[in-house]
Amino acid sequence: MSKLYLSASDVSEIMDCSENYAYRVIAGMNEELKLKGYVTRRGRIPRKYFFERTGLSQEEEQQDEQT
């Protein structure tokens, strides 16, 4: 089973960016979720929401993990 939440290190690896930038991306997305009335976790982002907002495919990530 895959994790429900992504950490900054997960986001930085997926987006090929620094962890510092990943924390900023997560903070922005969490702010969007708060405005929609969702509960958020600091430094974590729901996997499903992250992939929806970035336009990336979860299948591509899973293929990268397998190779």
N, C-alpha and C positions, 0 to 999 in steps of 0.2 A: 504494500500500500504506500502510495506516495504521501509526502507531508502535505497537510492542508495549508500551512503557512510557509512563506519563503522568508529567509533572513536576508540581511544586507549582503552577506557573503554569497548567498545563492543568486541574488539579483545582480551583483557585480560580475559573477561568472557568466550568467546568461547574457547580460548586456555588454560584456567585455568593457567594463569601466571600473573605476576605483570604488572601494567600499564607501568612501566619503560621499561620492556622488550617488551611490545606491541608497544611502540613508536619506539623502534629499529627495530622491524619487519616491521612496517609501513614505516619507513624511507628507509629500504632496498628495499621494494617492489616499493615505489615511485621512487627510483633511477632507477630501471629496467624500469618502465613506461616512465620516462624522456628519457632514452636512445632509447626507441622505438618511441619517438616523441609525447607522450601524455602530456597533461596538468595535473598537479597534485596539490593537496591541502595538505599543511603541516599538519600532525597530523590526516589525513583522508586517507582511502583507498577505492577504489570502491569495493563494496560488491562482485560483480561477479568475479573480479580479485583475491580478497582474497581467495575465496573458490576454484577457479581453482588452484592457486599456493600452497595452503595448502593440497589439496586433500580431503578436508572435504566436506560434503554434506549440501547444504542449507536446504534440507528437514529435516535433523536431527536437525538442529537448530530450525526450526519452530515447530517440535514436542516437543522439550524441552521447548519452550515458552508456549505451550498449557498445559503442565502438571504442 
